[in-house]
Amino acid sequence: MKPPVLLVDDDAPFRERLARALKSRGVETLAVASGEEAIESARTGAFSGAVIDLKMPGMSGLELVRELRVLDPDLTLVVLTGFGSIATALEAVRIGARDYLTKPVDPDQLLAALSGMERPREVTPLPLPEIPTLDRVEWEHIQRVLAECSGNISQTARLLGLDRRSLQRKLAKHPPAE
């Protein structure tokens, strides 16, 4: 029998829905609400993979990826987020996540990411590249500088020439649509 998948998300309804969807596909899960609970579970049990929410109170998803990578270097890690950015996706993969998916996630796509296989896709012509809005470019730049500053808001604000509170207001908003 394959070990369960560790599911870490602070959003209880989403976590329970995703756990049910995975169970209906034959994948057992252990669902926990925080990074701290995930670390404790990883120390006491074996898992075939972990699905980690990026933004959680307390330990962030990126911090959790680092911790789990130390505990089990072979563990398959997939990061989920409702606030996707190129900077955080690159950081997640750089520190050891196999994949980075945005919410809402298709359970079959998640299983494909956990197994390392790409989901079959229909052949479609490539769309013309879209030019991002100025708001989106600004948001991406802020996220990249924030990642370079290891999440330090004050240092990021200084580098960007912004007031710390102004930066916090910008970070509290959802990312602009592409």
ChimeraX commands (.cxc) that place a marker at each C-alpha (Angstrom):
marker #1 position 0.00,0.00,0.00 radius 0.5
marker #1 position 1.33,3.42,-1.00 radius 0.5
marker #1 position 1.93,5.94,1.84 radius 0.5
marker #1 position -0.58,8.79,2.07 radius 0.5
marker #1 position -0.15,12.27,0.62 radius 0.5
marker #1 position 0.31,15.09,3.13 radius 0.5
marker #1 position -2.14,17.91,2.35 radius 0.5
marker #1 position -1.34,21.26,4.04 radius 0.5
marker #1 position -3.79,24.14,3.69 radius 0.5
marker #1 position -5.24,26.59,6.21 radius 0.5
marker #1 position -8.53,26.87,4.27 radius 0.5
marker #1 position -10.58,24.06,5.89 radius 0.5
marker #1 position -13.35,23.77,3.23 radius 0.5
marker #1 position -10.81,23.67,0.38 radius 0.5
marker #1 position -8.60,21.19,2.26 radius 0.5
marker #1 position -11.52,18.85,2.96 radius 0.5
marker #1 position -12.84,19.09,-0.61 radius 0.5
marker #1 position -9.42,18.31,-2.07 radius 0.5
marker #1 position -8.88,15.42,0.36 radius 0.5
marker #1 position -12.25,13.93,-0.68 radius 0.5
marker #1 position -11.41,14.37,-4.39 radius 0.5
marker #1 position -8.07,12.61,-3.94 radius 0.5
marker #1 position -9.65,9.82,-1.87 radius 0.5
marker #1 position -12.26,9.25,-4.61 radius 0.5
marker #1 position -9.30,8.71,-6.97 radius 0.5
marker #1 position -7.77,6.12,-4.64 radius 0.5
marker #1 position -5.21,8.39,-2.94 radius 0.5
marker #1 position -5.19,8.43,0.86 radius 0.5
marker #1 position -4.36,11.79,2.43 radius 0.5
marker #1 position -3.51,13.25,5.79 radius 0.5
marker #1 position -4.87,16.78,5.82 radius 0.5
marker #1 position -3.42,19.35,8.24 radius 0.5
marker #1 position -4.02,23.07,8.70 radius 0.5
marker #1 position -0.51,24.46,9.26 radius 0.5
marker #1 position 3.15,24.09,8.48 radius 0.5
marker #1 position 3.87,23.24,12.09 radius 0.5
marker #1 position 1.38,20.34,12.01 radius 0.5
marker #1 position 2.90,19.17,8.73 radius 0.5
marker #1 position 6.42,19.10,10.19 radius 0.5
marker #1 position 5.18,17.08,13.19 radius 0.5
marker #1 position 3.36,14.65,10.89 radius 0.5
marker #1 position 6.42,14.30,8.62 radius 0.5
marker #1 position 8.58,13.45,11.62 radius 0.5
marker #1 position 6.25,10.66,12.73 radius 0.5
marker #1 position 5.12,9.14,9.43 radius 0.5
marker #1 position 6.07,8.44,5.84 radius 0.5
marker #1 position 4.36,10.18,2.92 radius 0.5
marker #1 position 4.44,9.63,-0.82 radius 0.5
marker #1 position 4.17,13.37,-1.44 radius 0.5
marker #1 position 3.02,16.68,-0.02 radius 0.5
marker #1 position 0.65,19.32,-1.36 radius 0.5
marker #1 position 1.43,22.66,0.28 radius 0.5
marker #1 position -0.50,25.94,0.29 radius 0.5
marker #1 position 1.82,28.90,-0.30 radius 0.5
marker #1 position 0.21,31.45,2.03 radius 0.5
marker #1 position -0.63,30.25,5.53 radius 0.5
marker #1 position -0.54,31.92,8.92 radius 0.5
marker #1 position 2.69,31.15,10.75 radius 0.5
marker #1 position 5.03,29.09,8.59 radius 0.5
marker #1 position 4.72,29.93,4.89 radius 0.5
marker #1 position 4.55,27.29,2.20 radius 0.5
marker #1 position 8.08,28.11,1.01 radius 0.5
marker #1 position 9.44,27.70,4.55 radius 0.5
marker #1 position 7.61,24.39,4.79 radius 0.5
marker #1 position 9.09,23.20,1.48 radius 0.5
marker #1 position 12.59,23.90,2.86 radius 0.5
marker #1 position 11.83,22.05,6.13 radius 0.5
marker #1 position 10.28,19.02,4.42 radius 0.5
marker #1 position 13.18,18.87,1.95 radius 0.5
marker #1 position 15.56,18.58,4.95 radius 0.5
marker #1 position 13.43,15.87,6.61 radius 0.5
marker #1 position 12.97,13.82,3.41 radius 0.5
marker #1 position 15.02,14.87,0.36 radius 0.5
marker #1 position 13.11,12.43,-1.88 radius 0.5
marker #1 position 9.60,13.63,-0.95 radius 0.5
marker #1 position 7.58,14.90,-3.93 radius 0.5
marker #1 position 6.41,18.45,-3.13 radius 0.5
marker #1 position 3.73,20.41,-4.97 radius 0.5
marker #1 position 2.94,24.02,-4.03 radius 0.5
marker #1 position -0.60,25.41,-4.44 radius 0.5
marker #1 position -1.53,29.06,-4.36 radius 0.5
marker #1 position -4.39,31.40,-5.03 radius 0.5
marker #1 position -1.89,34.25,-5.47 radius 0.5
marker #1 position 0.42,32.99,-8.19 radius 0.5
marker #1 position 3.45,34.96,-9.29 radius 0.5
marker #1 position 6.45,34.12,-11.37 radius 0.5
marker #1 position 8.82,35.01,-8.52 radius 0.5
marker #1 position 7.22,32.64,-6.02 radius 0.5
marker #1 position 6.88,29.87,-8.61 radius 0.5
marker #1 position 10.57,30.10,-9.45 radius 0.5
marker #1 position 11.51,30.19,-5.77 radius 0.5
marker #1 position 9.34,27.16,-4.97 radius 0.5
marker #1 position 10.89,25.08,-7.75 radius 0.5
marker #1 position 14.40,26.32,-6.93 radius 0.5
marker #1 position 14.13,25.14,-3.32 radius 0.5
marker #1 position 12.76,21.73,-4.23 radius 0.5
marker #1 position 9.08,21.74,-5.22 radius 0.5
marker #1 position 8.33,19.53,-8.22 radius 0.5
marker #1 position 5.47,21.73,-9.39 radius 0.5
marker #1 position 3.61,24.96,-8.64 radius 0.5
marker #1 position -0.15,25.03,-9.33 radius 0.5
marker #1 position -2.76,27.73,-8.90 radius 0.5
marker #1 position -6.08,27.31,-7.11 radius 0.5
marker #1 position -8.62,26.10,-7.86 radius 0.5
marker #1 position -6.66,23.03,-8.85 radius 0.5
marker #1 position -7.94,20.12,-10.90 radius 0.5
marker #1 position -7.39,16.93,-8.81 radius 0.5
marker #1 position -6.21,15.02,-11.89 radius 0.5
marker #1 position -3.66,17.74,-12.66 radius 0.5
marker #1 position -2.50,17.57,-9.04 radius 0.5
marker #1 position -2.12,13.79,-9.22 radius 0.5
marker #1 position -0.13,14.15,-12.44 radius 0.5
marker #1 position 2.17,16.65,-10.71 radius 0.5
marker #1 position 2.60,14.33,-7.71 radius 0.5
marker #1 position 3.43,11.36,-9.91 radius 0.5
marker #1 position 5.82,13.35,-12.09 radius 0.5
marker #1 position 3.82,12.68,-15.22 radius 0.5
marker #1 position 2.39,15.41,-17.35 radius 0.5
marker #1 position -1.30,15.24,-18.06 radius 0.5
marker #1 position -2.06,14.49,-21.71 radius 0.5
marker #1 position -3.09,17.60,-23.57 radius 0.5
marker #1 position -4.78,18.19,-26.88 radius 0.5
marker #1 position -2.59,19.73,-29.52 radius 0.5
marker #1 position -3.64,23.33,-29.97 radius 0.5
marker #1 position -1.87,26.18,-31.68 radius 0.5
marker #1 position 0.08,28.43,-29.36 radius 0.5
marker #1 position -1.76,31.64,-28.53 radius 0.5
marker #1 position -0.17,34.97,-29.28 radius 0.5
marker #1 position 1.72,36.23,-26.25 radius 0.5
marker #1 position -0.29,38.62,-24.12 radius 0.5
marker #1 position 1.27,41.85,-22.97 radius 0.5
marker #1 position 0.80,42.16,-19.22 radius 0.5
marker #1 position -0.82,45.25,-17.77 radius 0.5
marker #1 position 1.30,47.84,-16.00 radius 0.5
marker #1 position -0.36,46.84,-12.68 radius 0.5
marker #1 position 0.62,43.20,-13.28 radius 0.5
marker #1 position 4.22,44.11,-14.14 radius 0.5
marker #1 position 4.44,46.24,-10.97 radius 0.5
marker #1 position 2.97,43.39,-8.86 radius 0.5
marker #1 position 5.43,40.87,-10.34 radius 0.5
marker #1 position 8.35,43.23,-9.67 radius 0.5
marker #1 position 7.27,43.73,-6.05 radius 0.5
marker #1 position 6.98,39.94,-5.60 radius 0.5
marker #1 position 10.46,39.38,-7.07 radius 0.5
marker #1 position 12.08,42.02,-4.84 radius 0.5
marker #1 position 10.19,40.67,-1.81 radius 0.5
marker #1 position 11.49,37.15,-2.58 radius 0.5
marker #1 position 15.04,38.51,-2.93 radius 0.5
marker #1 position 14.64,40.15,0.50 radius 0.5
marker #1 position 13.46,36.83,2.01 radius 0.5
marker #1 position 10.04,38.28,2.76 radius 0.5
marker #1 position 11.37,41.29,4.71 radius 0.5
marker #1 position 8.74,43.99,4.07 radius 0.5
marker #1 position 10.81,46.88,5.49 radius 0.5
marker #1 position 13.86,46.05,3.39 radius 0.5
marker #1 position 11.67,45.56,0.29 radius 0.5
marker #1 position 9.97,48.92,0.85 radius 0.5
marker #1 position 13.38,50.65,1.16 radius 0.5
marker #1 position 14.64,49.05,-2.07 radius 0.5
marker #1 position 11.47,50.00,-3.93 radius 0.5
marker #1 position 11.39,53.53,-2.52 radius 0.5
marker #1 position 7.96,52.99,-0.96 radius 0.5
marker #1 position 6.53,53.61,2.47 radius 0.5
marker #1 position 6.28,50.29,4.35 radius 0.5
marker #1 position 2.51,50.74,4.89 radius 0.5
marker #1 position 1.97,51.50,1.20 radius 0.5
marker #1 position 3.82,48.32,0.31 radius 0.5
marker #1 position 1.74,46.32,2.79 radius 0.5
marker #1 position -1.46,47.67,1.18 radius 0.5
marker #1 position -0.21,46.63,-2.25 radius 0.5
marker #1 position 0.71,43.16,-0.98 radius 0.5
marker #1 position -2.71,42.71,0.66 radius 0.5
marker #1 position -4.46,43.08,-2.71 radius 0.5
marker #1 position -5.03,40.17,-5.07 radius 0.5
marker #1 position -2.67,40.06,-8.02 radius 0.5
marker #1 position -3.97,41.98,-11.04 radius 0.5
marker #1 position -5.44,39.87,-13.83 radius 0.5
marker #1 position -3.18,39.25,-16.77 radius 0.5
marker link #1:1,2 radius 0.2
marker link #1:2,3 radius 0.2
marker link #1:3,4 radius 0.2
marker link #1:4,5 radius 0.2
marker link #1:5,6 radius 0.2
marker link #1:6,7 radius 0.2
marker link #1:7,8 radius 0.2
marker link #1:8,9 radius 0.2
marker link #1:9,10 radius 0.2
marker link #1:10,11 radius 0.2
marker link #1:11,12 radius 0.2
marker link #1:12,13 radius 0.2
marker link #1:13,14 radius 0.2
marker link #1:14,15 radius 0.2
marker link #1:15,16 radius 0.2
marker link #1:16,17 radius 0.2
marker link #1:17,18 radius 0.2
marker link #1:18,19 radius 0.2
marker link #1:19,20 radius 0.2
marker link #1:20,21 radius 0.2
marker link #1:21,22 radius 0.2
marker link #1:22,23 radius 0.2
marker link #1:23,24 radius 0.2
marker link #1:24,25 radius 0.2
marker link #1:25,26 radius 0.2
marker link #1:26,27 radius 0.2
marker link #1:27,28 radius 0.2
marker link #1:28,29 radius 0.2
marker link #1:29,30 radius 0.2
marker link #1:30,31 radius 0.2
marker link #1:31,32 radius 0.2
marker link #1:32,33 radius 0.2
marker link #1:33,34 radius 0.2
marker link #1:34,35 radius 0.2
marker link #1:35,36 radius 0.2
marker link #1:36,37 radius 0.2
marker link #1:37,38 radius 0.2
marker link #1:38,39 radius 0.2
marker link #1:39,40 radius 0.2
marker link #1:40,41 radius 0.2
marker link #1:41,42 radius 0.2
marker link #1:42,43 radius 0.2
marker link #1:43,44 radius 0.2
marker link #1:44,45 radius 0.2
marker link #1:45,46 radius 0.2
marker link #1:46,47 radius 0.2
marker link #1:47,48 radius 0.2
marker link #1:48,49 radius 0.2
marker link #1:49,50 radius 0.2
marker link #1:50,51 radius 0.2
marker link #1:51,52 radius 0.2
marker link #1:52,53 radius 0.2
marker link #1:53,54 radius 0.2
marker link #1:54,55 radius 0.2
marker link #1:55,56 radius 0.2
marker link #1:56,57 radius 0.2
marker link #1:57,58 radius 0.2
marker link #1:58,59 radius 0.2
marker link #1:59,60 radius 0.2
marker link #1:60,61 radius 0.2
marker link #1:61,62 radius 0.2
marker link #1:62,63 radius 0.2
marker link #1:63,64 radius 0.2
marker link #1:64,65 radius 0.2
marker link #1:65,66 radius 0.2
marker link #1:66,67 radius 0.2
marker link #1:67,68 radius 0.2
marker link #1:68,69 radius 0.2
marker link #1:69,70 radius 0.2
marker link #1:70,71 radius 0.2
marker link #1:71,72 radius 0.2
marker link #1:72,73 radius 0.2
marker link #1:73,74 radius 0.2
marker link #1:74,75 radius 0.2
marker link #1:75,76 radius 0.2
marker link #1:76,77 radius 0.2
marker link #1:77,78 radius 0.2
marker link #1:78,79 radius 0.2
marker link #1:79,80 radius 0.2
marker link #1:80,81 radius 0.2
marker link #1:81,82 radius 0.2
marker link #1:82,83 radius 0.2
marker link #1:83,84 radius 0.2
marker link #1:84,85 radius 0.2
marker link #1:85,86 radius 0.2
marker link #1:86,87 radius 0.2
marker link #1:87,88 radius 0.2
marker link #1:88,89 radius 0.2
marker link #1:89,90 radius 0.2
marker link #1:90,91 radius 0.2
marker link #1:91,92 radius 0.2
marker link #1:92,93 radius 0.2
marker link #1:93,94 radius 0.2
marker link #1:94,95 radius 0.2
marker link #1:95,96 radius 0.2
marker link #1:96,97 radius 0.2
marker link #1:97,98 radius 0.2
marker link #1:98,99 radius 0.2
marker link #1:99,100 radius 0.2
marker link #1:100,101 radius 0.2
marker link #1:101,102 radius 0.2
marker link #1:102,103 radius 0.2
marker link #1:103,104 radius 0.2
marker link #1:104,105 radius 0.2
marker link #1:105,106 radius 0.2
marker link #1:106,107 radius 0.2
marker link #1:107,108 radius 0.2
marker link #1:108,109 radius 0.2
marker link #1:109,110 radius 0.2
marker link #1:110,111 radius 0.2
marker link #1:111,112 radius 0.2
marker link #1:112,113 radius 0.2
marker link #1:113,114 radius 0.2
marker link #1:114,115 radius 0.2
marker link #1:115,116 radius 0.2
marker link #1:116,117 radius 0.2
marker link #1:117,118 radius 0.2
marker link #1:118,119 radius 0.2
marker link #1:119,120 radius 0.2
marker link #1:120,121 radius 0.2
marker link #1:121,122 radius 0.2
marker link #1:122,123 radius 0.2
marker link #1:123,124 radius 0.2
marker link #1:124,125 radius 0.2
marker link #1:125,126 radius 0.2
marker link #1:126,127 radius 0.2
marker link #1:127,128 radius 0.2
marker link #1:128,129 radius 0.2
marker link #1:129,130 radius 0.2
marker link #1:130,131 radius 0.2
marker link #1:131,132 radius 0.2
marker link #1:132,133 radius 0.2
marker link #1:133,134 radius 0.2
marker link #1:134,135 radius 0.2
marker link #1:135,136 radius 0.2
marker link #1:136,137 radius 0.2
marker link #1:137,138 radius 0.2
marker link #1:138,139 radius 0.2
marker link #1:139,140 radius 0.2
marker link #1:140,141 radius 0.2
marker link #1:141,142 radius 0.2
marker link #1:142,143 radius 0.2
marker link #1:143,144 radius 0.2
marker link #1:144,145 radius 0.2
marker link #1:145,146 radius 0.2
marker link #1:146,147 radius 0.2
marker link #1:147,148 radius 0.2
marker link #1:148,149 radius 0.2
marker link #1:149,150 radius 0.2
marker link #1:150,151 radius 0.2
marker link #1:151,152 radius 0.2
marker link #1:152,153 radius 0.2
marker link #1:153,154 radius 0.2
marker link #1:154,155 radius 0.2
marker link #1:155,156 radius 0.2
marker link #1:156,157 radius 0.2
marker link #1:157,158 radius 0.2
marker link #1:158,159 radius 0.2
marker link #1:159,160 radius 0.2
marker link #1:160,161 radius 0.2
marker link #1:161,162 radius 0.2
marker link #1:162,163 radius 0.2
marker link #1:163,164 radius 0.2
marker link #1:164,165 radius 0.2
marker link #1:165,166 radius 0.2
marker link #1:166,167 radius 0.2
marker link #1:167,168 radius 0.2
marker link #1:168,169 radius 0.2
marker link #1:169,170 radius 0.2
marker link #1:170,171 radius 0.2
marker link #1:171,172 radius 0.2
marker link #1:172,173 radius 0.2
marker link #1:173,174 radius 0.2
marker link #1:174,175 radius 0.2
marker link #1:175,176 radius 0.2
marker link #1:176,177 radius 0.2
marker link #1:177,178 radius 0.2
view
